[in-house]
Amino acid sequence: MGTWNDGPDSLVRAWPAWDLETALWALPGIGQTKATKLMAQKRPRLYPTLHSW
């Protein structure tokens, strides 16, 4: 099982996941929340969703 890398390099805008997320935002009815949840559904270990209550 891999580990989550939350270092500074994991969130750069050149990251392919960032490109995918911003492309999803361009779709009608898809905002940041829906795009993030779609990506997390497909690749939960790559793009985890964190909930704060």
MISE-296024 format. One record per residue (C-alpha): residue in one letter; x, y, z. Coordinates in steps of 0.5 Angstrom, whole numbers, plus 500, padded with zeros to 3 digits. Layout:
REM MISE-296024
R   resn    xx    yy    zz
R      a     X     Y     Z
...
REM end
This chain:
REM MISE-296024
R   resn    xx    yy    zz
R      m   500   500   500
R      g   503   507   498
R      t   503   513   502
R      w   500   520   501
R      n   505   525   499
R      d   503   532   502
R      g   509   535   501
R      p   509   542   497
R      d   511   538   490
R      s   504   534   490
R      l   500   541   489
R      v   503   544   484
R      r   499   547   478
R      a   503   543   473
R      w   501   536   476
R      p   496   532   471
R      a   491   532   477
R      w   490   539   477
R      d   489   540   469
R      l   484   534   470
R      e   480   538   475
R      t   480   545   472
R      a   478   541   465
R      l   472   539   469
R      w   470   546   472
R      a   469   548   465
R      l   463   543   464
R      p   457   546   465
R      g   454   544   472
R      i   461   542   475
R      g   464   546   480
R      q   470   545   485
R      t   466   540   490
R      k   463   536   484
R      a   470   536   480
R      t   474   534   487
R      k   469   528   489
R      l   469   525   481
R      m   476   525   482
R      a   476   522   489
R      q   471   517   487
R      k   476   514   481
R      r   482   515   485
R      p   481   515   492
R      r   488   514   494
R      l   491   519   489
R      y   486   525   491
R      p   483   524   497
R      t   477   528   500
R      l   477   530   507
R      h   471   532   511
R      s   471   538   516
R      w   465   538   521
REM end
